[in-house]
Amino acid sequence: MKLNEYINGHKISKEDLLKEYSLQWLVTTPLYNIGEHVYNLSDAYKKAHSEIQWSMIAGVRHRLVHDYDGTNWNIIADVVFDELPTLIKQLEQLL
């Protein structure tokens, strides 16, 4: 996934993401897009691949888009640095 490649290629750290506004903008659009694509998957497909946390992915998108109570960048950083690499591996296995 391009977002993960960019972060790794530019040696961006979790701390960088937490303090740099431009990096926060950088990650939001790909996360929106991932969540939007998940939202459009059929319930049957999501059920067949329940090892993937579909509702969490869609929930991140909703929080970013609608800014419920402001964006908690600690959570977003955890998603980008801890959850996204796992998600990529899971999706690659589906291909």
C-alpha positions, -999 to 999 in steps of 0.1 A, spaced: 0 0 0 13 34 -10 8 50 24 28 24 42 55 26 15 57 64 18 60 63 56 87 36 56 105 52 26 107 86 43 114 71 77 84 88 93 80 79 130 49 78 151 63 108 170 66 127 137 30 120 129 19 132 163 35 166 160 35 174 122 3 187 108 13 181 72 19 144 80 -15 142 96 -30 155 64 -9 130 45 -24 100 63 -60 111 64 -70 107 27 -56 71 24 -74 62 56 -106 78 44 -103 58 12 -97 25 29 -127 30 51 -149 40 22 -139 9 3 -146 -13 33 -180 3 37 -188 -7 2 -179 -44 6 -208 -68 9 -217 -81 43 -213 -116 30 -177 -108 20 -169 -93 54 -184 -122 71 -164 -147 50 -132 -128 60 -141 -120 96 -104 -122 107 -102 -86 94 -115 -59 117 -139 -44 91 -159 -24 116 -128 -8 131 -116 2 97 -149 18 88 -150 34 122 -117 52 117 -130 66 85 -161 79 101 -142 95 130 -118 112 105 -145 124 82 -169 136 108 -143 147 134 -163 133 163 -149 151 194 -117 160 174 -92 136 160 -72 116 185 -39 115 167 -25 89 192 -52 65 180 -45 74 143 -8 69 149 -14 35 164 -36 26 134 -10 37 109 21 22 126 6 -9 144 -26 -19 126 -20 -10 90 10 -33 84 -11 -62 98 -41 -52 76 -18 -51 45 -6 -87 52 -42 -99 57 -54 -83 24 -24 -97 5 -34 -131 16 -69 -126 1 -54 -117 -33 
